[in-house]
Amino acid sequence: MHHDGPGSGALHCGGGLTAMTLKLSYPATAEDYRARARARLPRFLFDYLDGGATDEQTLRANETEWDGIKLRQRVLIDVDQVDTTSTLAGETCDMPVVLAPLGLAGMMARRGEVQAARSAEAAGIPFTLSTVGICPVEEVQTSVSRAAWFQLYMIRDRARIEALLDKAWAAGCRTLVFTVDLPQPGMRHRDFRNGLSSSGARAKALKAVQLLSRPGWLWDVAVRGGPLNFGNLSDVVPNAGDLDAFKSWIDAQFDPTVTWADIEWLRRHWKGTLLLKGILDGEDARQAVSVGADGIIVSNHGGRQLDGVASGASKLPEIVAAVGSETELLVDGGIRSGVDIFRALALGARGVMIGRPWAWALAGGGEAGLNNLLASLQQELRLAMTLTGVTRIADIGTDQLDRNSNPEPGKLGEQQ
Ligand SMILES: Cc1cc2nc3c(=O)[nH]c(=O)nc-3n(C[C@H](O)[C@H](O)[C@H](O)COP(=O)(O)O)c2cc1C
């Protein structure tokens, strides 16, 4: 749980000595990179990345409820050859992990989406570019040879959607992640406090104070990392240079009238793989399959939409039961370690997405930081396989769950 992690604790103490200790120590976990990101980013950006909706209960549940899934330690099995390779959306991946789409990631590090795509390619896993990323899809695709997954929100202007789909296809993207849990952005109190929803002099002053306290970020990202606008939308949004104007345009463009009929429309327009992201209910999961989605990403948007919904960990068994193991099922929310990845697979997911951790690593340690984090996740996953006695990803399942400590898989959601 990140609230009392060692890194953040050190920072709370304040002082030059703790800052120096933080710099000299070796980051080992997502939490360690979170502490570094916090020290590096202006407050309003760190809070935008880190925070969730309302009281952040769902955000906390996402992070803590994986811990409740106990694994089965097995011994004296030949685990000389442990292989984390798997297939996601028809693509071979070195481990069953995808970098989740994060809006504004290019504000967390210079040309952040490009760095993340390079790091994902080096780790042999897919990177997902958000509709509201800073770097346009063409910029990302020219810096890597692995095709990114492209994430899309339904915006009111359908002609614009078609143009975006064409653009992503032309850039080489073949997997579309269509996010359905955001008919409107959730209530994020941290953003409100930091003046992100205001444009007056007070909000500007607040932002300026926060910016001036982070000169390293200012020079590296704000001065040398431009243009800082929504790259995929820059040709349609008025006032291309003004991020606040962009934000109001986008807020007005989110389309709350979208229904399953629009997904059928989308299915006809996208020739590649279609994954629906933001499904948290068995009935919706069945409907997603019946309108032709190739897969589902079980997600509550990292606890940023409706506070009070259950965690991905607790909903996963219900959704696996609803759609069966034939459906490509990914899950996200609170995955912080290789053991968490293993837990998600044991509960029936084919793979996971990670969100905040990749941006913490990039903000706190640059591309090398993200490379390290991904290597560490893979090593931890490999070790979890070794110590539970499975050598192939496809063999991970409920058999690796400790039956005495866990409720029946179908009942996991009820007890947490
Ligand atoms: C800062 C931030 C921005 C996000 N932007 C998007 C987005 O543009 N599109 C989207 O589908 N999901 C977005 N998400 C949700 C993530 O894709 C993912 O579902 C979530 O972060 C997973 O939880 P985790 O951060 O605990 O790993 C965002 C999440 C965060 C934290």
The ligand as an ORCA input file, in Angstrom:
! r2SCAN-3c Opt
* xyz 0 1
  C      -3.012      9.690    -14.827
  C      -3.919      8.685    -15.443
  C      -4.434      8.916    -16.713
  C      -5.251      7.971    -17.316
  N      -5.693      8.203    -18.596
  C      -6.391      7.235    -19.227
  C      -6.751      7.404    -20.591
  O      -6.436      8.410    -21.219
  N      -7.465      6.410    -21.182
  C      -7.836      5.275    -20.505
  O      -8.471      4.394    -21.079
  N      -7.483      5.088    -19.213
  C      -6.765      6.029    -18.578
  N      -6.383      5.826    -17.276
  C      -6.658      4.535    -16.617
  C      -5.503      3.549    -16.866
  O      -5.452      3.180    -18.226
  C      -5.628      2.255    -16.049
  O      -6.918      1.725    -16.215
  C      -5.358      2.475    -14.555
  O      -4.343      3.419    -14.368
  C      -4.961      1.146    -13.921
  O      -4.738      1.299    -12.571
  P      -3.281      1.478    -11.916
  O      -2.879      2.874    -12.193
  O      -3.537      1.227    -10.463
  O      -2.355      0.461    -12.541
  C      -5.590      6.779    -16.638
  C      -5.072      6.539    -15.361
  C      -4.238      7.477    -14.763
  C      -3.663      7.178    -13.410
*
